[in-house]
Amino acid sequence: MNELRAEAIAAQSKSWAYVALTKPDVTFLVVITTVAGFYLGSNGPMDWLLLLHTLCGTMLVAGGTAALNQYVERDMDAVMRRTAARPLPSGQLQPREVLIFGFGAIVVGATWLAVAVSSLASMVALATCVLYLCLYTPLKTRTTWATAVGAVPGALPPVIGWVAAHGSLSLGGWVLFAILFFWQFPHFMAIAWIYREDYARAGIKMLPVVDPKGDATFRQIVCTSAILVWVSALPSLLGMASIRYFFGALVLGMLLLQVGLWANRSRTNVRAKWLMHATVAHIPLLLTWMIVDKLVR
C-alpha cells in the first residue's frame, strides 16, 4: 500500500514538473495578450470556439518553446539561484524527456493552429518559437543586444490573436506588437538588475552584468518607458480606439515612467522589484482598458 502511494506521489510530482517546464507565469502573459489581440482583431461578435482553438495551439507552442529553452540552458540554470529548482537542474526530469515534450508540444500546437485556426496564425507562432530558440537563446551569452532580439518573439503573441481573428496581419496587429516590444525593456531590465549576480555566474550578458553602476541599464529603462507612453497612445491616433483610451493609456504610461525614474534615483534591488511589479500590472491594465474602450464604443 505504501509503495502504491509512493508511486502515485512520484507520478504527481513528475506531472507538476512538466507543468513547470512550460513556465506558467510566462504562459499566462502569452494567454492574456493573445486574448487581447484576438478580441481587438475581431470584426463583429467574438467567435469563442475559434478563440479556444487559438489559445490551445498558442499555449502548446509557447510551452514547448519554454521546455526546449530549458533543455538548452540546463547547465546555466543549475548555477543560478532563481532557476536551480527547475525540473532539469533539480533532476525531476531527464534531458531526453524534456526534448521529446518540447518538440511534441510545438508540433501539436503548430498543427492545431494550422488546421483549426489558420496557416498564418501557425506561421506566426512558429516564427515566435524559432526566433526565441535559434536567435535569442544563443545570443544571451554573447551580447547584451540579446534582450532586444528576445523582445521580438516576446511581442508576437497578441499578433497571433490578431491574425487568428482578423484573418490578416494588418496595422492593428503591428501596433499591439510595438506596445509589447517596448514594454519588455523596463520589465526585463528590472529583473536583470535584481538578478545580475545570478546572470553573471551563468555567463549571461544581460546589460546589468556589464554595467555595474547601472547608468546604461536605467537609461534604457527610462528611455523605453518614455517611448512606450507614446506607442501606447497609437491606437487612438490611428483610429483603433477613442480619445477615452488615449487619456487612460497616457496615465498608465506616465505612472510606469515615474516608477522607472524613481528606481533610477536609488538603483536598489527593492526599487527594481517595485518597477518589475509595476510593469507586470501595466500591460494587463492597458490591454483591458483597450478592450473596455472597444466594448463601450
Buried (B, 14 or more C-beta within 10 A) or exposed (E): EEEEEEEEEEEEEBEEBBEBBBBEEBBEBBBBBBBBBBBBBBEEEEBEEBBEBBBBBBBBBBBBBBBBBBBBBBEBBBEBEEBEEBBBBBEBBEEEBBBEBBBEBBBBBBBBBBEBBBEBBBBBBBBBBBBBBEBBBEBBBEEBEBBBBBBBBBBBBBBBBBBBBBEEBEEBBBBBBBBBBBBBBBBBBBBBBBBBEBBBBBEBBBBBBEBEEBEBBBBBBBBBBBBBBEBBBBBBEEEBBBEBBBEBBBEBBEBBBEBBBEBBEEBEEEBBBBBBEBBBBBBBBBBEBBBEBBEEE
